[in-house]
Structure formats: C-alpha cells, structure tokens
C-alpha cells in the first residue's frame, strides 16, 4: 500500500505542472497501477491462503511421531500432517485481547487431595509395620533373604508404567489404595487410537481435570514420595496395529523412566492399571534379595532373562469370580538391563517386525522371533556365543519372553490350602473386565488387543473364554453345568466355585471363625486379615469393604441379565 500511495502522488504532481503529455501519462500510469494492484492482490491472496492452510493443518494435527520425542526433555515435535482430531479438543477461536491482558492467565481451580479411607489405611499400616519389624520373616514368604545394609543404602526406587484407557474409577482407587506411597515414579501414557488404529476420545487429555487429578491430587502417594507423569502417543501410523501398536505406546513409558533418572539398581514394573502389585510384595522388592534384582557395578549382567513375572490372582468382573489359573503380568525388571540406563557397550540391537516413518526406515513393534520373542534361547548365534544380549526398552518388557523361572509367588509353606483349592494366593491382582457397562466391554473386544469384529453382537460366552467364566460365575452355573443348561466353549476357564462371602459374624463368634479352617484356610494373617471369604488366601486391600464386594457382584449379575435379554446366552 505504501508503494501505491507513492505512485498516486507522482501522477498528481505531473498533471499540476501542466505537462502536455500529462493526460497520456496519467492514462498509461493508471493502467500500470491497475496491473500492479491486481498482481499484488493475487500475490497476497496466494500467500495468505498458504499460511492459512498451514495454520489449519497445525490446528488439526493430533499426530506426534515417536521419533520426535526428545528423550531428555520429553518435548514432542508435532508434524503438520492432518489426522483425526480428538473429539474433546476445544475449538480455537480468534479473539482480540487488549495488550495489557494478553499475558494474564486465569488460575486453574485446585484439585482436591485424595484421602485414603481409614479402613484401608489401617491395613496399609499393618502390612508396612510387619515388613519393617521382621524383614527376615517377610522375605521368607518368597524364599529369599533380606537385603544387606550396603544394598539397602542404595535406596532402590520403583518405577511403574502403564497405558491409560477407559479404566473404571473403582479400579483406579483399588490400585491407589494398594500401592499408596510405594511407587517413586508413575508414568502413564494415553493414545488417541485403539489397537486397531480406530480413533478414540482421550479421557486424560493435557490439562483436563482427570489428568490433573492423577497428577496433582496425590492419588498414588504423597507428593514428596510419588511423582505422577502423563504423556501421549498420537503417531499417525494406521498400518501399525495390534500388539505392535501397543508396544510402541509402551515405549513412551520407557522414555519417561529414563528422563526421570532411572538408575541401574532401580526397579521397573511394566503393567496395566488393572494389574495391581500387592503391597506386601512391593515392600519385599525394596527389602529382599531377589536374585533377578541384584546389581553389581563390577559385573556386567547378561540381560538374556532379566524379568520377574508375577503370579497374579485373576478376578473376572467381580471379587467373587476368581479364575483357577494365574495371570503372568506385571513384569519386573532391574534398571541395569534397561536401555538408556544400563551399559550398552558391545550389545546387539534387536530386529523388529515393523518399520515406520516417512521413509519406513525406523524399526518398530515387537522383536522378531529369533530375538527372544517367544523363547529366550532363540537369538542369533553370535549373540548367544558372545553374550551380546540387547538391553530392553518399553517394547520388550511386557511382550518378550525374558523369564526362565516360574512365576513369583509365596513359597509353598506360606500357601496352605492351595493344592486342595481351599485358598488362592498371588503377588499381584488382576481386576479384569471391571466395567460398569457391558457395551463398553464389547467395544473393548472389538477394537483392542486381539480384536473380534463380531464382538458387538455375539453372546458373551462366544466372544472370549474369560467372559464365559464370568457368566457362569455370576449365574452360579459351575464349571461343568448340566448338558440341558448348556456347554461351556472350549476356551472357557474354570473358576473357584467355593468362593463366597462368609456370614457377618457376631462378636461372640469372631474368635471361633478365625480358628475354623474349614471356613477359611488362610492361617497366614500377616499377609491378609480379610476373613470375609470362604476361599482362603490373600486379597486386595480394597476388598476389605464388604459392602463394595456385595454391590459389585450384584451389579455384574444385573449387567449379564440385561445383556442376555438383548444378545442371548450360551446357557438356558
């Protein structure tokens, strides 16, 4: 505009000077000026259009490349590629803000602090007091000795990592109650897609109240004890699906651990939020000398089989529906075998089943079969010969076979009644399929893990064996119902049919009940004081709430009745 004004003044000056050619000059100049103005407007329009396009693409972007995560800062570098917007993302509007207000931010409302119920706090204190009072007795439960004084001085920390999705609030509270003040770092990652790359609305988006609650309410422990972090995986890789997609998401957890200063003697626990390590075993991890958790700075670890896999008690939808078989997650690993923490000199780099990135050169997904994927003995010959086993990152810790031992549990002398199926024990608890709406459960089986596209319409028993077990447990059909009632599918699991709530005892009968081995075979009261169940053994602290146990089981029964009215049943 400045140049146009200058030309206009020049034209007026020529005319006023009485130049005989002024009229022709003005005519030609106006034509040139008009051409220049049109060209200028075209130039401006094109460049503004390009600028707006880039702006819109940037706003619409929900993609963060895993390769663009700064391992030291955790900062993401966003690409400009247009992908699915998060459904809960606010609409951006341009608003004129006065200069003096442009830097002012409205303070966020404070997040209420999480308070542990006194019923649970009493049990936490009892478990912790036993571990502090008699470490030898506590470690003996797991067949190991207490740590020496020098090892205790290292003050090993525990790093926990899990994906975030659609967890029931009850599961989150049950987890927090069990582990309160036991984790040093909690690293959580949420994705805006499912395992099948279908878009999903994030529940814990940046700055959201659910995210702030987990991070600021001291949900997992006091602020000076436990640090909670949330990050996000929004990689635009639709061809990366199933468990290969999940392990890439879990790799963000590994980066968070490294960024938080994990040391070679620290412990990492890779899990899901519905997999809850028992409080007693978390104490043991810090106090006891487990062979897999030994760190010697003067000796290079092999890292061929660095994992401890926990023996996990499985509750299918209800505290009263306990599976007879154990689950084999969470997975525990020592820092000296973690990539970015341990010594990587001379070690091999594993091959992976997928590649990502614009040039498809970035290895991604799980390890290939000859890199210990399903058999810890299957590695390239030179790796086996020269002990060049790779260090482990977040893609490996849960899915790769890195354990040559049995599942970690109480030793037999501390598991009375287990063989006779009068008691059940575990070092961890799995709150499986703990939904309040079976439509959400069906969506899970349609889109997560190993998706079944027909899960929305099948009877529950034909979707997956765990669900068949839950149906039989809720309806009290047993493991081998009469043929006239219905036949369980081949993949249907057995459950402990004797697990019931004991009647509420009178004050006079409490002492007799504790001595009644037929009613409760759990004589190891140091591991569990919950004598509410006919099936003995240890239980989550959260199940001390008898009212919750009753209401949760009643809810599952009602949900199944409603679902069978709509979708039918495998049983009459």
GIQUI-V78927 format. One record per pair of residues at least 4 apart in sequence whose ideal C-beta (glycine too) atoms are under 6 Angstrom apart, sorted by the first residue. I is the first residue (numbers start at 0). GAP is how many residues later the second one is. D is the distance in whole Angstrom. If there is no record, write none. Layout:
i->{I;I}
gap->{GAP;GAP}
d->{D;D}
//
This chain:
i->{6;10;10;13;13;13;14;20;24;28;43;56;56;57;58;59;59;60;61;61;61;61;61;62;62;62;62;62;63;63;64;65;65;66;67;68;68;69;70;73;80;82;83;84;85;85;86;87;96;96;110;110;110;110;112;112;113;113;113;115;115;115;118;119;119;122;124;126;126;128;129;130;130;134;134;134;135;138;138;138;138;140;140;141;142;143;143;143;144;145;145;146;146;146;153;155;155;155;156;156;157;157;157;158;158;158;158;159;159;159;160;160;160;161;161;161;161;162;162;163;163;163;166;166;166;167;170;170;170;173;173;174;174;175;175;175;176;176;177;177;177;177;178;179;180;180;181;182;182;184;184;185;185;186;186;186;187;188;188;188;188;188;189;189;189;190;190;191;191;192;192;193;193;193;193;194;194;194;194;194;195;195;195;196;196;197;202;203;203;203;210;211;212;213;213;214;217;217;219;219;220;220;228;230;230;232;232;236;239;239;239;240;243;243;243;246;246;246;247;249;250;250;250;252;253;253;256;257;257;261;261;261;262;263;263;263;263;263;264;265;266;267;268;268;269;269;269;270;270;273;274;274;274;275;276;276;276;277;279;280;282;283;291;292;294;300;300;301;301;302;302;303;303;304;304;304;304;305;305;305;306;306;306;306;307;307;308;308;308;308;309;309;309;309;310;310;310;310;310;311;311;311;311;311;312;312;312;313;313;313;313;314;314;314;315;315;315;315;315;315;316;316;316;316;317;317;317;318;318;319;319;320;320;320;321;321;321;322;322;323;326;327;329;330;330;332;332;334;335;336;336;336;337;337;338;338;341;343;346;346;347;347;347;349;349;349;350;350;351;351;351;351;352;352;352;353;353;354;355;355;356;356;365;366;366;366;368;369;371;371;371;372;373;374;375;378;378;380;381;382;391;391;395;407;408;409;409;409;413;414;415;415;416;416;416;416;417;421;421;422;422;422;422;423;424;424;428;432;434;434;437;437;441;441;443;444;444;444;445;445;445;446;453;454;457;457;458;458;458;458;459;459;460;460;460;460;462;464;464;464;467;467;467;468;468;470;471;472;473;473;473;476;477;478;480;484;484;485;485;487;495;497;497;498;499;500;501;504;504;504;508;516;519;519;520;521;521;524;526;527;527;529;529;531;538;542;547;562;563}
gap->{26;15;18;5;8;11;7;4;4;4;4;23;25;22;33;22;25;17;21;23;24;130;172;16;18;20;171;173;12;170;170;169;182;295;9;7;186;5;184;185;155;153;115;4;106;116;114;113;4;5;101;102;105;106;104;105;103;104;105;4;5;64;425;57;421;418;4;152;153;4;396;7;152;4;11;152;10;5;6;7;149;269;273;142;268;144;145;146;144;141;142;4;5;142;111;109;110;111;27;109;25;26;109;26;98;103;109;23;26;109;26;92;109;26;109;110;111;26;86;24;26;40;4;5;106;266;103;260;263;366;368;98;101;4;43;44;364;365;98;101;362;363;4;41;40;44;100;37;43;42;75;34;42;42;66;69;42;42;44;60;63;64;12;14;42;42;58;10;42;4;6;4;6;253;254;47;50;51;253;254;45;251;255;41;44;249;7;6;7;26;19;4;4;5;14;13;4;5;6;8;4;5;27;21;25;16;19;119;4;5;114;4;110;121;122;119;148;152;116;144;142;143;144;141;139;140;5;4;82;4;73;79;72;31;71;72;77;78;30;69;18;65;61;63;61;127;128;4;59;157;54;55;155;153;4;5;151;149;247;146;4;4;16;41;41;35;36;85;87;34;86;72;85;71;97;98;99;27;31;96;24;26;95;96;24;100;19;22;94;98;20;98;117;118;15;96;98;115;116;14;15;114;116;118;111;113;116;9;13;116;118;4;7;116;5;7;116;150;153;154;4;116;153;239;234;235;238;224;230;179;233;149;152;174;102;174;177;170;172;170;103;79;98;66;67;4;64;6;6;5;54;55;4;54;52;54;49;47;41;43;35;40;42;17;21;40;17;20;11;12;13;15;12;13;15;10;11;5;6;8;4;5;33;4;6;33;4;8;4;7;28;27;27;26;25;4;5;4;4;5;4;5;4;19;18;4;5;15;110;10;105;107;5;6;104;119;5;99;114;98;99;113;114;113;112;113;111;8;5;6;121;125;13;14;4;7;10;18;5;9;10;4;4;8;4;5;108;109;110;111;7;11;7;10;28;109;4;26;27;28;20;21;24;24;26;89;5;22;82;83;86;4;19;15;4;86;87;84;85;4;39;36;37;36;34;31;30;4;5;8;4;4;11;16;15;14;15;4;11;10;11;9;14;14;4;6;4;4;5}
d->{6;6;5;5;5;6;5;5;6;6;6;5;5;6;6;5;6;5;5;6;6;6;5;6;6;5;5;4;4;5;6;5;6;6;4;6;6;5;5;5;6;5;4;5;5;6;4;5;5;5;5;6;4;5;6;5;5;6;5;5;5;6;6;5;5;5;6;5;6;6;5;5;4;6;4;5;6;5;6;5;4;5;5;6;4;5;5;6;5;6;6;4;5;5;5;5;6;6;4;5;5;6;5;5;5;6;5;5;5;5;5;3;5;6;5;5;5;6;6;5;4;5;5;6;5;5;5;5;5;6;4;6;5;6;5;5;5;5;5;5;6;5;6;5;4;5;4;6;5;5;5;5;4;5;5;4;5;5;6;6;5;6;5;5;6;4;5;5;5;5;6;5;5;4;6;5;5;6;5;6;6;5;5;5;5;5;6;5;4;6;5;5;5;5;6;5;6;6;5;6;5;3;6;5;6;4;5;5;6;5;6;5;5;3;6;6;4;6;6;4;6;4;5;5;5;3;5;6;4;5;5;5;6;5;5;4;6;6;4;4;6;5;5;5;5;4;5;4;4;4;6;5;5;5;6;5;5;6;6;4;6;4;5;5;5;5;6;6;6;4;5;6;5;5;5;6;4;5;4;6;5;5;4;4;4;5;5;6;5;5;6;5;5;4;5;4;4;5;6;6;4;5;4;5;6;3;5;4;5;5;6;6;6;6;4;6;5;6;6;5;6;5;5;5;6;4;5;5;5;5;5;6;4;6;6;5;5;6;6;4;5;6;6;5;5;6;6;4;4;5;6;6;6;6;4;4;5;5;5;5;5;5;5;5;4;5;5;6;4;6;5;6;5;6;6;4;4;5;5;4;6;4;5;4;5;6;5;5;5;6;6;6;5;6;5;4;5;6;6;5;4;6;4;6;6;4;5;5;6;5;6;6;4;3;3;5;5;4;6;5;6;3;4;4;5;6;5;6;5;5;5;5;5;5;5;5;4;5;6;4;6;5;5;5;5;5;6;5;6;5;4;5;4;6;6;4;5;4;5;5;6;6;4;4;5;6;4;5;5;5;5;4;5;4;4;5;5;5;4;4;5;6;6;4;5;6;6;5;5;5;6;6;5;5;4;4;6;6;5;4;6;5;5;6;5;6;6;6;4}
//
